[in-house]
């Protein structure tokens, strides 16, 4: 799914909403999400409503439990592609949420930050490789362990560069 509209980025202005998107790898209820994210159900319900209104989360069915009805929610897509106006400004909030997730992760997450000098052709090739990795890596289903995958390629601001 392309995250590129102003209403998307407005909805993603809070780190809890990113954390909800991370947690919604499969449909879940408010109660389940509150337990996973260690927060209260009212907080989850409020932030879910904002995400639903922005089209970043959708209702995904109901189930009757002990005389009540539980609503399930899901992401409309398996991957979210942050693009367009607003993507750069939203990065700090997204990374704040991602940082919290990594800090709570199992020991020794694999993280690499490297700066490279690349040609335009290398950028196109690397972007295609990363896109293939993100889109074509098969999911192991319920037999596999859950992992987060963050891929990025960016040009740091260089005040000495004539094109910045």
C-alpha positions in Angstrom: 0.0 0.0 0.0 1.2 3.5 -0.8 1.3 5.7 2.2 1.4 9.1 0.4 -1.6 11.2 1.1 -1.8 14.1 3.6 -4.5 12.2 5.6 -2.2 9.2 5.8 0.7 11.3 7.3 -1.7 13.2 9.6 -2.9 9.9 11.0 0.6 8.7 11.4 1.7 11.7 13.5 1.6 9.6 16.6 4.1 6.7 17.3 1.3 4.5 18.7 -0.3 4.4 15.3 2.9 3.1 13.7 3.1 0.5 16.5 -0.5 -0.6 15.7 0.4 -1.0 12.1 3.5 -3.1 13.1 1.3 -5.2 15.3 -1.4 -5.8 12.7 0.6 -8.5 10.7 -2.7 -10.4 10.9 -6.2 -9.4 12.0 -6.6 -8.6 15.7 -9.1 -7.3 18.2 -8.7 -4.2 20.3 -8.1 -6.4 23.3 -5.4 -8.4 21.6 -3.6 -5.3 20.4 -3.8 -3.7 23.9 -2.2 -6.8 25.3 0.6 -6.9 22.6 1.3 -3.2 22.9 1.0 -3.1 26.7 -1.5 -0.3 26.8 -5.2 0.1 27.6 -8.1 -0.8 25.2 -9.4 2.8 25.1 -6.0 4.0 23.9 -5.9 1.3 21.2 -9.5 2.0 20.1 -8.9 5.7 19.7 -5.8 5.3 17.6 -7.4 2.5 15.5 -10.3 4.8 14.7 -7.8 7.5 13.4 -6.1 4.8 11.2 -9.4 3.4 9.9 -10.6 6.9 9.0 -7.4 7.5 7.1 -7.7 4.2 5.2 -4.6 2.7 6.8 -6.5 0.0 8.7 -9.8 -1.7 7.9 -12.4 -3.7 9.8 -11.8 -7.4 9.1 -14.8 -9.2 10.5 -16.4 -10.0 13.8 -16.7 -12.9 16.2 -19.2 -13.5 19.0 -17.6 -14.2 22.3 -19.4 -14.7 25.6 -22.5 -12.9 24.4 -20.5 -9.9 23.0 -19.1 -9.2 19.5 -15.4 -8.6 19.0 -14.4 -6.5 16.0 -11.2 -7.5 14.2 -8.9 -5.0 12.4 -6.3 -5.5 9.7 -3.9 -3.6 7.5 -5.2 -3.3 3.9 -1.7 -4.5 2.6 1.1 -6.6 3.8 3.7 -3.9 3.2 3.5 -0.1 3.5 5.5 2.1 1.2 6.1 5.6 2.6 6.3 8.0 -0.4 5.4 11.5 -1.5 5.1 14.8 0.3 5.1 14.1 4.0 7.3 11.0 4.0 10.5 12.7 5.1 8.7 14.8 7.8 7.1 11.7 9.2 10.3 9.7 9.5 11.1 10.9 13.0 7.8 9.6 14.4 8.1 6.3 12.4 11.6 5.8 13.7 10.5 6.6 17.3 7.9 3.8 17.1 10.4 1.5 15.3 13.0 2.2 18.0 10.6 1.2 20.7 9.9 -2.0 18.9 13.5 -2.8 18.4 14.3 -2.0 22.0 11.7 -4.6 23.1 13.0 -7.1 20.5 14.7 -10.4 21.2 18.4 -10.0 21.9 20.8 -9.1 19.1 18.6 -7.7 16.3 20.5 -7.5 13.0 21.0 -3.8 12.3 23.4 -2.2 9.8 23.9 1.4 8.9 26.4 2.1 6.1 27.0 5.2 4.0 28.1 4.6 0.4 28.8 6.7 -2.6 26.7 5.4 -5.5 26.1 6.1 -9.2 22.6 6.7 -10.4 22.7 3.2 -12.0 23.8 1.6 -8.7 20.9 3.4 -6.9 18.4 2.0 -9.4 19.8 -1.5 -9.1 20.0 -1.4 -5.3 16.4 0.0 -5.1 15.2 -2.8 -7.3 17.0 -5.4 -5.2 15.5 -4.0 -1.9 12.1 -3.9 -3.5 12.3 -7.5 -4.6 13.5 -8.5 -1.1 10.6 -6.7 0.6 7.9 -7.9 -1.8 9.1 -11.5 -2.7 10.4 -13.0 0.5 7.9 -15.7 1.3 6.2 -15.8 4.6 6.6 -19.0 6.6 3.1 -18.7 8.0 2.3 -19.9 11.5 5.4 -22.2 11.6 7.8 -19.3 11.4 9.0 -16.8 14.0 7.8 -13.2 13.6 10.4 -10.7 12.4 10.4 -7.0 11.3 12.1 -6.0 8.1 13.1 -2.4 7.5 14.7 -1.5 4.3 15.8 2.0 3.2 18.0 3.9 0.9 18.3 7.6 1.4 20.6 10.5 0.6 21.8 12.3 3.7 21.7 16.1 3.5 25.0 17.5 2.3 25.2 21.2 2.5 28.2 21.2 0.2 26.3 19.4 -2.6 25.1 21.7 -5.4 21.8 19.7 -5.8 20.8 19.9 -2.1 
